[in-house]
Amino acid sequence: MESRTNTANATPVAVRNGKCFIKSIKVEQRAAAAAVLFLQIFNNFSPTVGTTTPRMVIPIPAGDANLDVSLAKIEFQGKYGGLYLDTAFAYAVTTTYNGSTNPTAGQEPAVIAHYENLG
């Protein structure tokens, strides 16, 4: 399955309410002026960003005027084939590692997640 958000920010994107494996996540930053951002992955369907502890945090590269896109792509490999979330899958993009501040308007990255439902 795939979840795609073209302008991800600190508002959580609830992807799956139930067990799943995340197979891969790709984050595309097309705004040249964007600072480093952070993708917070939650094992919770309705996290409170800045309060709920993320399962994982992935830095998103800053924008680069010399590139069309700055890209972070993570492929999860494991015993069962991905990052296991036993409750739910949600994510948000913030300006700090475990904060709750939105990226600057116009600098929100696209997030594409591939996952497999379990049960």
N, C-alpha and C positions, 0 to 999 in steps of 0.2 A: 504494500500500500504506500501511498505518497501523500505527504502534507506539504503544501506550498503557500508561503506567505510572502507577498511582494514587498511589503514595507513593515517589517517586524519591529516592535518597540517593547516598552516595559509592560504593556497589557498582555497577560499570559494568553498563549494560543493553546487551547485544550485540544489535543489530538486524539487521545484514546483513553477511555475510562475502563481500564482492565489491563491485564498482563500483556506485555509485548516485548519484542526485541527490536532495538534500533539497529538497523543495518548500516546506514550512513547518513551523514548530515553535510550539506554543502551550504555555505554562506557566501553571498556575493555582495560586495560593496562597490557601488558604481559612482558614488559621490567622492570626487577628488579631495574635497576639504574635510572629509570625515576623520575623526580621531579613532584610536583603537576603541572598540566596543567589546561587549562580553555577551555570549549566548549562554543563558542559564537553562539547564535541562532539569526538569522536576519529575519525581516519582509521585506525583500528586495531580489530580485532575483540575483542581481549582486553587493553585498556590497563591499566597499573598507575597508578591515579589518584594524583596527586601526584608521579609520576615521568615518565610518558609525556606529552609535550607535546601539549596539545589543538590541534586544527585551528582552533577558534573557542571563545570563552567569551562567554556572554550573561548579563548581570545579570538577576536575577529580583527584581521589586519586593517590598519588605517587606509584611507583612500590614497591614491597615488595619481597625480596629474599626468604621469607618463604612461599610465595603463588604462585600458577601458574598464577593467574590473580588478579589484583585489579579492582574492578568493581563499577561503579556508574550506578544505574538504577532509572529513574524518570518516574513515571506514572502520567499523568496529568488528574485530575478530575475537572469537572466544570459543569456549568449549561447545556452546550451543549456537554459535553463529551471530552474535551481536551483543549489544549492551542490554542486559536484562532489567526490565522495570516490572516489579511485581504488583503495583497498584494502578498506575496510570502513566500517561505521557503528556507533558505540557512543556512549553518553553517560552522564554521572553528574552529580549535584547535590552541591555542597559549600558550605562556609561561607566559603571564600576563593577568590580568582580562579583559582589553579592548585594549590590544596591538596588534601587528602584527608580532611578532617574531615566527618563526617555532620552534616546538619541536626539540630536538637533533635527528639527523638521527638515525634510529633504535628504537626510543622511541615514535613513533607516534602511538596513540591508534586506535583501531577499534571503529567505531560509527555505531550503528544500530538504525534507527529511524522508527517508525510506525506512519503513518499519514492517514488522510482521506481527499480526495479532496472534495471541495465544488464548485458547479457550473461548 
